[in-house]
Amino acid sequence: MNRRHFAKMIRDEFPDIDLTISRFITHGWDHFVLISKDKKVLRIPKDNRYRFKFGNEIKLLKYLKNKVSVGIPYYKYISSTGEFAGYDMLIGKDLTADTFKKLSRKDKELLAEQLGEFLTGLHNIPVAKIGSMCVETVDNLKQFKNLENNIKQYLHSKLSDNEIKLINSYMVTLKETFAHNYTKVLVHNDLSGEHILWDRKNFKVNIIDFSDREIGDPAMDFTGFFEFGEEFAQQVYSFYKGRKDVSFLYRAKLYFKRVPLYIMIDSQQGFPCTFDEGYEMFKKLYK
């Protein structure tokens, strides 16, 4: 998919959208994105795996619109074939580590409060109510075995023996979480800084990209907060009113340690990331 082709598809379906000046984003993992001059966000899946999920994502977001406390995408521009769709752009700047550092203590608390309220609402959505939207239930053992196999295939030849020992020790600990007792809920499943938009002017949080939603461990949605420090993750948790358990944040922190492994592996599978990016993160987390 190139910019010209996608722009033509949009013009054919929605001639009133102003594409005279637009931004075409290709570095996303699962969708191409075009942002129009009049601030419409148009998305089209990159492969068949996400084409099927895309329609159900749109349905889910429509269902969630008045059930969560933050701004989320509401798709108003859906192509006749369902191949692509768009929404009015949500205001805010990606929550990068640098953006977070510049926030005042009061703003960080407000951010934590809104994230805690959002996850409270999301995790309290009755799973039975979204059955028609084909949200997959995570298979922990299958996911674990895939990661285990990929570590052998992609990392053993690139990391030192000592580094592989650290990973093997971590994998043993990760597997032990399968025995933990928790209720599976609807999770965003990719709540990293690039999907959290902070509207500085209105002191408001908006959340985007529900492509990887699942029914799974609620602790998964706290994983990305550790990027901003354990204190912030605990602060969000203090505002969270969903079902808690004694190992909740322990699991979230363990899941965070998977991130550099996935980045190093994915960099060798054609995804838009680099091995060095994952390795630098690995050295910080596996000491």
C-alpha positions as CSV (number, residue, x, y, z in Angstrom):
1,M,0.0,0.0,0.0
2,N,1.4,3.4,-0.9
3,R,0.2,6.9,-0.1
4,R,-1.2,7.7,-3.6
5,H,-3.3,4.5,-3.7
6,F,-4.7,4.9,-0.3
7,A,-5.5,8.6,-0.9
8,K,-7.4,7.6,-4.1
9,M,-9.4,5.0,-2.1
10,I,-10.3,7.7,0.4
11,R,-11.3,10.2,-2.2
12,D,-13.5,7.7,-4.0
13,E,-15.5,7.0,-0.8
14,F,-15.3,10.3,1.0
15,P,-14.7,13.2,-1.4
16,D,-15.3,15.8,1.3
17,I,-12.2,14.7,3.3
18,D,-9.4,17.2,2.6
19,L,-6.3,15.4,1.5
20,T,-4.5,18.4,0.0
21,I,-2.0,18.1,2.8
22,S,-1.8,14.8,4.6
23,R,0.6,12.6,6.6
24,F,1.1,9.0,5.7
25,I,2.4,6.7,8.5
26,T,3.9,3.4,7.5
27,H,5.9,2.5,10.6
28,G,2.9,1.1,12.6
29,W,3.0,-2.7,13.1
30,D,-0.4,-3.6,11.8
31,H,-2.0,-0.6,9.9
32,F,-1.1,2.0,7.4
33,V,-2.4,5.4,8.6
34,L,-3.2,8.6,6.7
35,I,-4.0,11.8,8.6
36,S,-5.8,14.4,6.6
37,K,-5.5,18.2,6.6
38,D,-8.9,18.4,8.3
39,K,-7.7,16.0,11.1
40,K,-9.3,12.7,10.1
41,V,-7.4,9.6,10.9
42,L,-7.8,6.9,8.2
43,R,-6.5,3.4,8.9
44,I,-6.2,0.3,6.7
45,P,-4.9,-3.1,7.9
46,K,-1.5,-4.2,6.5
47,D,-2.4,-7.9,6.3
48,N,-5.3,-10.4,6.3
49,R,-4.8,-11.2,10.0
50,Y,-5.9,-7.6,10.9
51,R,-8.5,-7.2,8.2
52,F,-10.8,-9.6,9.9
53,K,-10.1,-8.1,13.3
54,F,-10.5,-4.5,12.1
55,G,-14.3,-4.7,11.6
56,N,-14.7,-6.1,15.1
57,E,-12.5,-3.4,16.5
58,I,-14.8,-0.8,15.1
59,K,-17.8,-2.6,16.6
60,L,-16.1,-2.8,20.0
61,L,-15.2,0.8,20.1
62,K,-18.7,1.8,19.2
63,Y,-19.9,-0.3,22.1
64,L,-17.3,1.2,24.5
65,K,-17.9,4.8,23.6
66,N,-20.1,5.7,26.5
67,K,-18.7,3.0,28.9
68,V,-15.2,4.3,29.4
69,S,-14.0,7.6,31.0
70,V,-11.5,8.7,28.4
71,G,-11.6,9.6,24.8
72,I,-11.3,6.7,22.3
73,P,-11.6,6.5,18.5
74,Y,-15.2,6.5,17.2
75,Y,-15.2,5.5,13.5
76,K,-17.5,7.7,11.5
77,Y,-16.0,7.0,8.0
78,I,-16.3,3.4,7.1
79,S,-15.7,2.3,3.5
80,S,-18.4,0.4,1.7
81,T,-16.2,-2.7,1.7
82,G,-15.1,-2.3,5.3
83,E,-11.5,-2.3,4.0
84,F,-10.6,0.9,5.7
85,A,-12.1,3.4,8.1
86,G,-11.5,6.6,9.9
87,Y,-12.3,8.8,12.9
88,D,-11.9,12.4,14.0
89,M,-8.4,12.8,15.4
90,L,-8.1,12.7,19.1
91,I,-6.2,15.5,20.7
92,G,-2.9,14.9,22.5
93,K,0.7,14.1,22.4
94,D,2.2,10.6,22.6
95,L,3.2,9.8,26.2
96,T,7.0,9.4,25.6
97,A,9.4,9.1,28.5
98,D,10.6,12.6,27.7
99,T,7.0,14.0,27.8
100,F,6.3,12.2,31.1
101,K,9.4,13.6,32.7
102,K,8.3,17.2,31.9
103,L,4.9,16.7,33.6
104,S,4.4,18.3,37.0
105,R,3.6,16.1,39.9
106,K,0.0,17.3,39.8
107,D,-0.3,16.4,36.1
108,K,1.2,12.9,36.7
109,E,-1.3,12.3,39.4
110,L,-4.1,13.4,37.1
111,L,-2.8,11.2,34.4
112,A,-2.6,8.2,36.8
113,E,-6.1,8.9,38.0
114,Q,-7.6,9.0,34.5
115,L,-5.7,5.8,33.5
116,G,-6.9,4.0,36.6
117,E,-10.5,5.1,35.9
118,F,-10.3,4.0,32.3
119,L,-9.0,0.6,33.1
120,T,-11.6,0.2,35.9
121,G,-14.3,0.7,33.3
122,L,-12.7,-1.4,30.6
123,H,-12.0,-4.3,32.9
124,N,-15.6,-4.2,34.2
125,I,-17.1,-4.7,30.7
126,P,-19.1,-8.0,30.9
127,V,-17.2,-10.5,28.6
128,A,-20.5,-12.0,27.6
129,K,-21.6,-8.7,26.1
130,I,-18.8,-8.6,23.6
131,G,-19.0,-12.2,22.4
132,S,-20.2,-11.2,18.9
133,M,-17.1,-9.0,18.5
134,C,-14.7,-12.0,18.3
135,V,-12.3,-10.8,21.0
136,E,-9.8,-13.6,21.4
137,T,-9.0,-15.2,24.8
138,V,-5.3,-15.3,25.4
139,D,-3.8,-18.8,25.6
140,N,-1.0,-18.4,28.1
141,L,0.7,-21.7,27.4
142,K,0.6,-21.3,23.7
143,Q,2.0,-17.7,24.0
144,F,4.7,-19.0,26.3
145,K,5.8,-21.8,24.0
146,N,5.9,-19.4,21.0
147,L,8.1,-17.1,22.9
148,E,10.3,-19.9,24.1
149,N,10.8,-21.2,20.5
150,N,11.5,-17.8,19.1
151,I,14.1,-17.2,21.8
152,K,15.9,-20.3,20.7
153,Q,15.6,-19.4,17.0
154,Y,16.4,-15.7,17.1
155,L,18.3,-14.9,20.3
156,H,20.6,-17.8,21.1
157,S,23.0,-17.0,18.3
158,K,23.1,-13.2,19.2
159,L,23.3,-13.2,22.9
160,S,26.0,-14.4,25.3
161,D,25.7,-17.6,27.3
162,N,25.2,-15.6,30.5
163,E,22.5,-13.5,28.9
164,I,20.7,-16.6,27.8
165,K,20.9,-18.0,31.3
166,L,19.2,-14.8,32.6
167,I,16.4,-15.2,30.0
168,N,16.0,-18.9,30.9
169,S,15.7,-18.0,34.6
170,Y,13.1,-15.3,33.7
171,M,11.1,-17.8,31.6
172,V,10.8,-20.2,34.6
173,T,9.5,-17.4,36.8
174,L,7.1,-16.2,34.0
175,K,5.6,-19.7,33.7
176,E,4.9,-19.8,37.4
177,T,2.4,-17.0,36.9
178,F,0.1,-19.4,35.1
179,A,-0.9,-20.8,38.5
180,H,-2.0,-17.4,39.7
181,N,-5.7,-16.9,40.4
182,Y,-7.3,-14.0,38.5
183,T,-10.4,-13.3,36.5
184,K,-9.8,-12.7,32.8
185,V,-11.2,-9.5,31.5
186,L,-11.3,-7.4,28.3
187,V,-7.8,-5.8,28.0
188,H,-6.4,-3.2,25.7
189,N,-3.2,-5.3,25.6
190,D,-0.9,-2.7,24.1
191,L,-1.2,0.3,26.5
192,S,2.2,1.7,25.8
193,G,3.1,5.4,25.6
194,E,2.5,5.7,21.9
195,H,-1.2,4.7,22.5
196,I,-1.7,7.1,25.4
197,L,-2.3,10.7,24.3
198,W,-2.0,13.4,26.8
199,D,-4.0,16.5,26.0
200,R,-2.0,19.1,27.9
201,K,-4.4,22.0,27.3
202,N,-7.4,20.2,28.7
203,F,-5.6,17.9,31.1
204,K,-7.2,14.9,29.5
205,V,-6.2,11.4,28.4
206,N,-7.2,9.8,25.1
207,I,-6.5,6.2,24.3
208,I,-5.9,4.8,20.7
209,D,-5.2,1.6,18.9
210,F,-7.3,-1.3,20.2
211,S,-5.9,-3.7,17.5
212,D,-4.5,-6.2,20.1
213,R,-7.4,-6.3,22.5
214,E,-7.9,-9.7,24.2
215,I,-9.6,-11.4,27.0
216,G,-6.8,-11.9,29.5
217,D,-5.0,-11.0,32.7
218,P,-6.0,-7.4,33.8
219,A,-2.3,-7.0,34.9
220,M,-1.4,-6.9,31.2
221,D,-2.7,-3.4,30.9
222,F,-0.4,-2.1,33.6
223,T,2.7,-3.5,31.8
224,G,3.5,-0.3,29.8
225,F,3.3,1.9,32.9
226,F,6.6,0.5,34.1
227,E,8.2,2.4,31.3
228,F,7.6,5.5,33.4
229,G,8.8,3.9,36.6
230,E,7.4,1.6,39.3
231,E,6.1,4.5,41.3
232,F,3.8,5.6,38.5
233,A,2.5,2.0,37.9
234,Q,1.7,1.9,41.6
235,Q,0.0,5.3,41.4
236,V,-2.3,4.1,38.6
237,Y,-3.0,1.0,40.5
238,S,-4.1,3.1,43.6
239,F,-6.8,4.7,41.4
240,Y,-7.8,1.3,39.9
241,K,-11.1,-0.1,41.3
242,G,-11.2,-3.3,39.3
243,R,-10.6,-6.7,40.9
244,K,-7.2,-6.8,42.6
245,D,-5.0,-9.6,43.9
246,V,-1.7,-9.8,45.8
247,S,0.4,-10.6,42.7
248,F,-1.2,-8.1,40.3
249,L,1.7,-5.7,39.9
250,Y,4.2,-8.4,40.3
251,R,2.8,-10.0,37.1
252,A,2.6,-6.7,35.3
253,K,6.3,-6.1,36.0
254,L,7.1,-9.6,34.8
255,Y,5.2,-9.0,31.6
256,F,7.1,-5.8,31.1
257,K,10.4,-7.8,31.0
258,R,9.0,-9.6,27.9
259,V,9.0,-6.4,25.9
260,P,12.8,-6.3,25.0
261,L,12.6,-10.0,24.1
262,Y,9.8,-9.4,21.7
263,I,11.5,-6.3,20.2
264,M,14.8,-8.3,19.5
265,I,12.8,-11.1,18.0
266,D,10.4,-9.0,16.0
267,S,13.3,-6.9,14.5
268,Q,14.4,-10.1,12.8
269,Q,10.9,-10.8,11.5
270,G,10.5,-7.7,9.4
271,F,8.7,-5.5,12.0
272,P,9.5,-1.8,12.3
273,C,11.9,-2.0,15.3
274,T,15.6,-2.6,15.7
275,F,17.6,-5.3,17.6
276,D,19.7,-2.7,19.3
277,E,16.5,-1.0,20.6
278,G,15.5,-4.2,22.3
279,Y,19.0,-5.1,23.5
280,E,19.5,-1.7,25.2
281,M,16.2,-2.3,27.0
282,F,17.2,-5.8,27.8
283,K,20.5,-4.7,29.5
284,K,18.5,-2.3,31.8
285,L,15.9,-4.9,32.8
286,Y,18.0,-8.0,33.1
287,K,20.7,-7.1,35.6
